[in-house]
Amino acid sequence: MVDPKMDLVVVRDSSGVPFDIKVAPSTRIDLGAKHEELSQLAPNQSVSVHFIPERRGDIARSIQVNQ
């Protein structure tokens, strides 16, 4: 799930467990060599997320769209 209004993505790990990840203004979203915006991500798109665990919630450092 992608919610640009809430700056949120919900990703599932390989076993299907969902994780809410906040997207910060500094988060890089890349499709190959191209930079994307959160609103351009599609639901059910395969991504890899590097995040920083924080007490208030996980914050995405980068999101790489898998092709």
SERO-4910 file (N, C-alpha, C, O; in steps of 0.05 Angstrom, whole numbers):
BEGIN
 pado doro    nc1    nc2    nc3   cac1   cac2   cac3    cc1    cc2    cc3    oc1    oc2    oc3
  Met    A     17    -24      0      0      0      0     18     25      0     39     25     12
  Val    A      9     45    -14     23     71    -15      2     93     -8    -19     94    -20
  Asp    A     10    110     12     -8    132     19      9    158     19     21    165     40
  Pro    A     10    171     -4     26    196     -6     17    218     13     33    234     23
  Lys    A     -9    219     19    -19    240     38     -9    236     66     -4    256     80
  Met    A     -5    211     74      6    205    101     36    200    100     47    194    121
  Asp    A     49    202     77     78    196     74     84    169     85    101    165    102
  Leu    A     69    149     76     70    122     87     70    101     65     55    103     45
  Val    A     86     80     68     84     56     52     81     33     71     93     33     93
  Val    A     66     13     63     64    -12     79     76    -33     61     66    -39     39
  Val    A     97    -46     71    111    -67     56    107    -93     72    104    -94     96
  Arg    A    109   -115     57    108   -142     69    135   -155     65    147   -153     43
  Asp    A    144   -169     86    169   -184     82    163   -210     68    141   -215     60
  Ser    A    184   -226     64    181   -251     48    161   -270     60    152   -288     46
  Ser    A    155   -268     86    136   -286     98    108   -274    100     89   -286    110
  Gly    A    105   -249     89     79   -237     88     72   -218    111     49   -208    112
  Val    A     90   -214    129     86   -196    152     87   -167    143    107   -159    131
  Pro    A     66   -151    148     66   -123    139     81   -105    159     81   -109    183
  Phe    A     94    -84    147    108    -64    163    101    -37    152    101    -32    128
  Asp    A     93    -18    170     88     10    163    115     24    163    130     23    183
  Ile    A    121     38    141    146     53    139    139     82    131    126     87    111
  Lys    A    148    101    148    144    129    142    164    138    121    187    129    121
  Val    A    156    155    102    173    166     82    179    195     88    161    211     90
  Ala    A    205    201     92    213    228     99    220    244     73    223    232     52
  Pro    A    221    270     75    229    286     52    257    278     41    263    281     18
  Ser    A    274    267     58    301    259     50    302    231     39    324    223     29
  Thr    A    280    216     39    280    189     29    284    189     -1    270    203    -16
  Arg    A    303    172    -10    308    169    -39    291    146    -49    291    124    -38
  Ile    A    276    151    -70    260    130    -83    270    128   -112    269    146   -128
  Asp    A    282    104   -118    295    100   -144    283     77   -159    277     56   -148
  Leu    A    280     81   -186    273     60   -205    296     59   -224    297     75   -243
  Gly    A    315     41   -220    340     41   -236    355     66   -230    362     71   -206
  Ala    A    362     81   -250    377    106   -246    359    130   -244    368    153   -240
  Lys    A    333    126   -245    313    147   -245    302    151   -217    294    132   -203
  His    A    300    177   -208    289    184   -182    258    186   -185    249    199   -204
  Glu    A    243    173   -167    214    173   -168    203    188   -144    218    193   -124
  Glu    A    178    195   -145    164    207   -123    146    186   -110    139    166   -123
  Leu    A    139    189    -85    123    170    -71     96    165    -85     87    143    -87
  Ser    A     85    187    -96     59    184   -110     61    167   -135     40    159   -145
  Gln    A     85    163   -146     89    147   -170     91    117   -164     90    101   -183
  Leu    A     93    109   -139     94     81   -133     67     69   -135     47     81   -128
  Ala    A     66     44   -146     41     30   -149     37     10   -127     56     -1   -117
  Pro    A     11      5   -119      6    -16    -99     16    -43   -110     16    -48   -134
  Asn    A     25    -60    -93     35    -87    -99     61    -86   -117     68   -107   -128
  Gln    A     74    -64   -118    100    -62   -132    121    -73   -114    122    -68    -90
  Ser    A    139    -89   -125    161   -101   -110    183    -80   -105    193    -68   -124
  Val    A    190    -76    -79    210    -56    -72    229    -68    -50    222    -87    -37
  Ser    A    252    -56    -48    271    -61    -26    273    -35    -11    277    -14    -22
  Val    A    270    -37     16    270    -13     33    293    -15     53    296    -35     67
  His    A    309      6     54    329      9     75    317     30     94    309     52     86
  Phe    A    315     23    120    301     41    139    317     44    165    335     28    171
  Ile    A    309     64    179    321     69    206    299     64    226    279     78    226
  Pro    A    303     44    244    283     39    264    284     61    285    305     67    296
  Glu    A    261     73    290    259     94    311    235     87    329    217     73    321
  Arg    A    236     98    352    214     93    372    187    102    361    167     89    367
  Arg    A    187    124    346    161    134    336    152    120    310    131    125    300
  Gly    A    169    102    300    163     87    276    187     85    257    205    102    259
  Asp    A    186     65    240    209     62    221    208     84    199    187     90    188
  Ile    A    231     95    194    234    117    174    250    106    150    273     97    154
  Ala    A    239    108    126    253     98    102    277    117     96    274    141     94
  Arg    A    300    105     93    324    119     83    324    119     52    329    139     40
  Ser    A    318     95     41    316     93     12    296     70      5    292     51     19
  Ile    A    284     74    -19    266     54    -30    275     49    -58    276     67    -75
  Gln    A    282     24    -64    290     16    -91    268     -1   -103    261    -22    -93
  Val    A    257      9   -126    237     -6   -140    250    -29   -155    268    -24   -171
  Asn    A    241    -53   -150    252    -77   -164    238    -79   -191    214    -76   -194
  Gln    A    255    -85   -211    244    -88   -238    241   -117   -246    232   -123   -269
***
